[in-house]
Amino acid sequence: MKIILATESFYPNIDGGAVAQFNLTKELVKKGHEVHVIAPNSNFKNMVEKKDGIIIHRVRAIKLPFYMQGRYYFSPFPYLKINSIIRKVKPDVINVCSPYFIGSSAYISARRNRLPVVGSIHLLPQNLISPIRGLRNIRLFEIFFWKYLIYFFDFVDIATIPTETGAKIYKNKGLKTKVVPISNGINTDIFNPKNNGEYLRKKFNLPKKNIVLCCGRLTAEKNLDVLVKAIPYVIKEKKAHFLFVGSGGDYKKYLINLSNELKVKDHITFTDFLDWKDYPNIFTIADLFVMPSEAELQSIVSLEAVASGLPVVVVNKGALPELVSMDNGLIFDSKNSEQMADHIIKILSDKKLQRQMGENSLKLVKNHTLETVTIQFENVYKKTIDVHKK
């Protein structure tokens, strides 16, 4: 097939949607498909580049200074350029991966050119709201974003979403379009227990204690303060050190200040995002992975931890409980730092339980391999094309 993905965030961005789309497009290319991606450039120029066989059309864009510390770009009024790309490529199907300017322009162009459209959902309103500084009337904005997301994805032929939980959430909010749950997927050749990260323990001067790991963007939507507040309870019972891998601006400063207030700063190490050659290895020096974020349609970093054979402790919100569905971890209640701490202590105190949970994580990840995910996306594309022809 000849496939176009239209997205507002793609390689080299580091976020769930960007990582999932990059992995998927690489696999589609390996299977012989011609794959084009339309994404923002990091400047006000149009350009075409090739990465791992993927043809990436970068459309002129400007920086979003008030969003995510200015790490993202958006393309204002890109319709004419996108329509030109679509008419030139003549794809069999278009996969719209975000409901902003590029995604909506690609959708309009697809309809005008009578092309089938798949919509991939990677968003909850909290993902849109929390990174915007100084936002008031959050509840009002949440209601608006829900209405917009449902409105947008009701136009596509078939929608995909990473989890069953996500599908139920969107259906309960009123989505009428058929929704197919397909995992973001994980490359088990890259993320697995055979990796060796001991050199990273030395690099970051980590103590010889149990390592509790949390990875991802350090932003308010991730609720990492809940984890920091759990640390005083944990260290009373266990020798543990907490490793935060990811970047952040004001929120990282807040977490550091909070750790000082709670007198646990010496029990925490913050790193920035790691080089790609190092990142998969960091999981192998951890004894446990924790994710307190309540706005996850799956959580790729948690999936990476599962693929690395770690027990996981996650919040009972969003789709995260699906990643502990094979007795490979424990679930704590929203904002309950003490309960989270109890779960961490329980797992770290029982090496047999820790080992069994790790083995169960490896069983669970078999349903999330990139090979499986790619076949599922191929089937959705083919079905959308067939339905559109009728």
Sequence and secondary structure as in RCSB ss.txt:
>XXXX:A:sequence
MKIILATESFYPNIDGGAVAQFNLTKELVKKGHEVHVIAPNSNFKNMVEKKDGIIIHRVRAIKLPFYMQGRYYFS
PFPYLKINSIIRKVKPDVINVCSPYFIGSSAYISARRNRLPVVGSIHLLPQNLISPIRGLRNIRLFEIFFWKYLI
YFFDFVDIATIPTETGAKIYKNKGLKTKVVPISNGINTDIFNPKNNGEYLRKKFNLPKKNIVLCCGRLTAEKNLD
VLVKAIPYVIKEKKAHFLFVGSGGDYKKYLINLSNELKVKDHITFTDFLDWKDYPNIFTIADLFVMPSEAELQSI
VSLEAVASGLPVVVVNKGALPELVSMDNGLIFDSKNSEQMADHIIKILSDKKLQRQMGENSLKLVKNHTLETVTI
QFENVYKKTIDVHKK
>XXXX:A:secstr
 EEEEE S  TT  SHHHHHHHHHHHHHHHTT EEEEEEE SSS  EEEEETTEEEEEE  EE TTBGGGT EE 
SS HHHHHHHHHHH  SEEEE  SSHHHHHHHHHHHHTT  EEEE    HHHHHTTBTT   HHHHHHHHHHHHH
HHHTSSSEEEES HHHHHHHHHTT  S EEE    B TTTSSTT   HHHHHHTT  SSEEEEEES   GGG HH
HHHHHHHHHHHHS EEEEEES  SHHHHHHHHHHHHTT GGGEEEE    TTTHHHHGGG SEEEE  S  SS H
HHHHHHHTT  EEEESSTTGGGGGTTSSEEEE TT HHHHHHHHHHHHT HHHHHHHHHHHHHHGGGGBHHHHHH
HHHHHHHHHHHHHH 
